[in-house]
Amino acid sequence: MKILIQGPEIIDTGSPFHQKEKNVLISNGRIAEIGDKNYAADKVIQAGGMKLSIGWFDLGTFVGDPGLEHKEDLESVVKTAAAGGFTGLAVLPNTFPCVQTKNEISYLVKANESQLVQIHPMASVTLNNKGEELTEMIDLHEAGAVAFTDGLKSIWHTDILLKSLQYLQKFDGLLIDHPEDIWLNMFGQMHEGVNSTMLGLKGMPRIAEDIAVGRNLELLAYAGGRLHFSRLSSGKAVDMIRSAKKKLNVSCDIAAYQPLLEDGVLFDFDTNYKVNPPLREKPDNDALIKALKDGTIDVLSSGHTPHEEESKNLEFDLAEFGMINLQTFGANLVMLSGSVGWDALIEKITVNPRRLLGLEIPKIEVDSKANLTLFDPNRTWTFDEKANFSKSRNSPWLNKKITGKSVAVFNNGRARIEE
């Protein structure tokens, strides 16, 4: 089948067609033509005003499969990701059991040769993500793990983090940490500040993140290796990383919603806004925007963390942390685009995450495999129950109108096209 994408703006800094409006013909899973001609096709997508890039990639999606499939399973996350514009996901190891043996790796990658959205497992650094004993990381790397992390949990044990940095140098592996001092954040519910005091909720101070980032940077300078910080929220933390990048092999990401929302949205005690790290204040958000613009922040992630109704629809202090965001990620990009610019945003969700993980970077050129995302930044739609493909519904944007939608994704000879 031949599909013609007519007139999108191509966003790919590595392509000679970057920022140009061209017709792109896809035939049998490959890019057959790029140019100005109206190529013959079985299906034509009118893409004027849309943006065509290599397929989006999410660094750090939480999937409950295996063991917690009631939150999200592999089938539902693939549908959700494709609807959101993604062709690749690096998934967190916080499953049950954790991703800590070759069996779990094999289970996660079994359909990668044929499915539209490919799953790339990140393996646990410590057994059962408890932070106490190292996993067999060389074996897991050989089995297909693309990075090592305790996922939603911080690597709190200083000696474990040091030994991990040293151990992973044997194969240039990437260590990813969610930085927080677990003792300072214990029982915390939201950002520590005026609003947490007014609401009577235990706060999670910035210093809990700052101390962890500072400690880890010192260990990285001492041990060497490659370290990535996930889901940052503190302005001081990104400032430290900006300085450290001059001499250390360090990178970082933020969830796309983080600089868009402030802790004041919690006055209604809506648990869909309860996330970790917590939503902070405007000075932090301004610092994150600055870091996106100057390249300090390498990657934008969705922060997709699904939870069933029973984990969210209860008292605020008992609710789980996290929101779903794969399908609403494009709307986050639209909100960020005025401050950051599309070229930088697209690079942080296509090239940079794949480069960090050592994965092949797709190309927009004739005869390349079609691994593409077509995105309409002007389309307004309602993210309602019918539109939501996730098993969970913990989103602050549920049943609201948002702007920005993926129109089509192509990968592995497959396609998903909005009708």
N, C-alpha and C positions, 0 to 999 in steps of 0.2 A: 504494500500500500504506500502511495506517495502522498505526503502531507506538505502543503505550502504554507509557511508562516509569512504573511504579506506585510511588509513595511514596519517591522519593529525596530527600535533603536538597539543596536548591539552594544552591550556593556561587557567588555573583556579587554583589560589593559594589555594583554598579551596578543591580541588579534589586530591585524591591519584594518579590520572593519570596526574597531572601537569607536563608539559614539556616532556611527553612521547608520542610516536607515536603509536596510537591504531586505530583499526577499530571500528566504532560506527554505530550500527544498530538502525534505527528509524522505529517504527511500530505503526500505528494508533495514531500518535501524541506524542508518548512516546519513551524514550530511552530504547530499549529492551535488547541490549547487548553492552558491551565494552570489547574489548580483541584483541587477535592476530589472531583469526580464520577468514576465509572468509565466513561470514554468508550468507545464501541464501537471495536474495533480488530481488525485481522487477526492481530496478534501482540502479546502482553503480556510485558513484562519485569518480573518481581518484583524491585523495587529497594530494598526496605526495608534500612536500614543503609548504603546506598551514597550516593555524592556525585556530583551532576550539576553540571558547570561548562561554560563555553564551551570549545571545543576547545583542547587543549594545544598549545603552540607551542615548538619547540626552537630556540634561538639558537646556531648553531655546530656543526651536524652535519657530520662528515666523510663524504663519499661519493667513491668512487674513479672515478666515471663523469663525464667520459670518460677513458680511458687506463689506469685502474687498476681495471677492473671485477672483477678476481679478488678484490679486497678487499670491495667492495660496489658494486652497480650501482643504477640508479634504480628498477628493478622490485623488487629485494630490499629497498631501504631504505624504499620505500613500504609494503610488507607488514610490515616490522619496526616501523616507526613507528606504523602503524594498530593493530597488536597491542599496542603499548606505551601507546596512548591519545592519540597526536598526530594533529592534522589539518593542521599546518603545520610546515615545516622551513626555516630559513635555513641554506643549505649553504656550506661553506668552499670557497675557490677553489684548494686544493692538489691539483689534478688534473693530468693530462698530455694535452694542454696545460692550463695554468692558465686560469682564467676571466678572460680579459683582452681578449676581442673580443666583438662583437655575436653572432657565431656561437655561441659557448659559452653566452651568455645565452639565446638562442633555443632551443638544444637542451635546456636545463634546464627551461624553462617551457612547453614545447610541449603538455604534457598537463594543464595546470593547470585548464582549464575543465571537465574531466570527471572527474578522478581524486579519490579520497577524501582523500589527503594532498597538499597543494599545496607545491610546491618554490619557494623564493624565493632566488635566487642572490645571494651576496655576491661582489663582484668584487675582483680583485687590486689592491693599491695600486701595486705595482712589477712590472715585466715579469719573468715567470717566478718571481715571489716571491723575487727575489735581493736586493731592497733597494737597487738601484742606479739605476733609471730609472723615472720615473712612467708609469703607463698613461694612456690617454685617458679620464679619469674622467667627464667630462661626457657623452661618447658612451655610455659604459657605463650611466650613470644613466638616460639617455633610453631605452636599450634594455631597462631593467627591473632593474638592479642595485639592491638595497635598502640596501646598505652597502658599505664598502670596507675591506679588511683583507688582510694577508698570511697570515691564517689561523693555521696551526700554527707559523708562523715569526714571530719578533719583527721589528718595523720598527726595525732596529738603527741605521740611518743617521740621525743627528740632523737634518741639513738636509732629508732626504726627509720626515721626519715633520713638520717645521715647514712645509714647502711644501704638504704634503697638507692640514694643518689650514687653511691659507690658501685653497687651491684649492677645497676642499669647501664653503666658505662661500658660494660662488656659487649653490648650490642647497640650502643647509642640509643637506648630506650628513653622514652619520655615519662617523667613523673608528674602527675597532676594532683594538686592538693586544693581542697576547699578550706581556705584559711580561717580558722577561728580558734580562740582560746575557749575550750569547752567549759572551763571552770567559771570564767567571767560571764559566759552566756547561759549558764545553767539556770533553768526555769524561766529564761527570758521569752517574751512573747512578741516584742516589737522593738523598734529603735528606741534607745534610751534618750529621752529629751523632755521638753515641755509637754508634748502630747501624751507620752506614756505616763507622766505624772498626773495629768488631768484625767486620764482614763483609768488610773489605778492599776496599770499593768506593769509587771516586771520588765525592765528594759534590757536591750542587748546593745552595749556601748560600742562605738566605733573602735575603741582601743582593743576590743577583743579580736578584731580583724587586723588592726595595725600591728599588734604585738606578734601575731602569728606570721604575718608577712615579713616583718623585720627579722624575726628568728630564722625563718626559712631562707632568707637572702644571705644571712650570715653563714648558715650551714652550706649553702650552695657555693659561696666564695671559698669556704674551707675544703669542701669535698670535690667540687667540680660536678659536671653532669648537666642535664637539661631539666629545667623545672618550669611548670606551667601552673599559674594560679587561676582557679575557676570561680566564676560568679562573684566578682569583686563588687563592693558597694561604697567603700570609703575613699574620700578625696585624698587623704594622707597616704593610703595604701598605694594608689596609682602614682602618686608623686614619688614614693620610694622606688617603685618599679621603673619609673621613667629614668631615674638616676642610675639604677642598677644595670639597665640595659646597655650602658656604655662599656661595661666590663664583664658582664655575666650573660650566660645563655639562658635567659628568662623570658617568658611570654605570659600573656594573661587574656582572660575573656570576661565579659559581663553578660548577664541576661538582658535581652533587648528591652524588657519592660522597666529595668532598674532606673535609668535616668528619666523615665517618663512619669513616674508616680512618686508621690511624697507620703510621709507617714500620716498626714492629716486625713487621708482617705479612710482611716480606720475608726473614725468617730462613730460610724454606724456599726462597728464590730462585725464587718463583713469578713468572714474567715477566708474568702477567696483572695484577699489582699495579704494574708498571713504567709510570708515567705521567709526563707533563710538563705543569704543574709536578708535582713529586714529592709523594707522601704525606708529611706532616710530623709534628709532635708535638702532644700534647694542648693546650698553650697556644695554638698556632695555630688548632686546631680549635675551641676555646672562643671565640676571637676571631671566627671565621667565624660561629658560631652567634649570637653577640651582634649581629653586623652584619646577619644575616638578620632578626633580631627588630626591630632599630631602623630598618630600611629602608635602611641604607647599601648593602647588596647588593640591586640592583634585580631581577636575573634569576637563576633557577636553570636551568642547562643540563644536558643529559645527559652531555656530554663524549664522546659516541659516536665512537670512533675504531677502526674495524675493521682487522684485519690477518690475512692468510692464515697458515696453520700454519707455513710456512717462515720467517716473520718473527718468530715468537714462541717456537717450540719449539726453542730452541738456547741457547747459553751466555748468561747474564744480560747481560753487557756488550755482546753483539752484538744482543740483541733490540730490536725497535722499541718506542717509547713508545705507550701507549694501551690502552683497553679498550672493548668494546661495552657500551652501557648504555641503549639506547632501551626495550627490553622490561623491564628490571629497574629502570627509573627510578621507577615507582610504589612499589616496595618501598623505595627510598631515601627517598621522601616519607613513607612510614609511619614509618620510623626517625627522621626529622627532626621529625615532627608533635608529638611529646611536648614538644619544646623550643620550637618555633616557632609552631605553631598552623596550622590548615588555611586560614583566610582569607588569611593572609600568603603561605603556600606557593602556593596556587592563583593568587593575583594575580601572582606572579613567573613563572608558566609560562603565563599566558593574556594578561592585559592589558598588563603591562609590556614584554615583548619586542615585541609588535605596535606599541605606542605609540612605542618607540624607533626602529623602522624605518618609521614613518609608514604602517602598514597599517591597514585597516579593522578595528575591534574588534567581533566578533560580539555579539549581545545575546540574552538569554533573555527573550523577550517574544512575545506572540501575533502571528503573521504575519511574524515574522522568519525568515530562512533558518536551518535547523537546522545549526549548527556546534557540536557538543556532544561532551563526553567523559563517560561514565558509569564511575565508578571504585568498586571494592569494597575498602576498606582492611582488611577482615577475611579476605579469601580467601587461603588458603595453597595454594601450588602448587609444582611442581618445574620449574625452568628447565632442561630437558634438551634433548638433540639434537632431539627431536621438536617441542618447543615453540619452539625457536629458529628464527626466520625469516631471520636475517642469513646472509650468505655466510660470515662469519667466526665464530669461536667463542672469541675471546680475552676471556673474562669470568671473574672470580673467583667468580661465583655459578653457573657452569655445573654442572649435576647436583646442585644444592642446593635445599632447600626454602626458599622466601621467602614473605613475607606482603605482600599488596597487588597487585591486578591490575585492569587495564582490562577492563571488561565489554562496552562498546560505544562506538563512535565514529560520528558522523554529520557529513557535509559534502558539498556539491555534489550533493545528492539521492541520495547513496550512503550505505551503512551497513555496518559490520562489527560483528557481534554474536556474543559467545561462546555457544556452545551448551552 
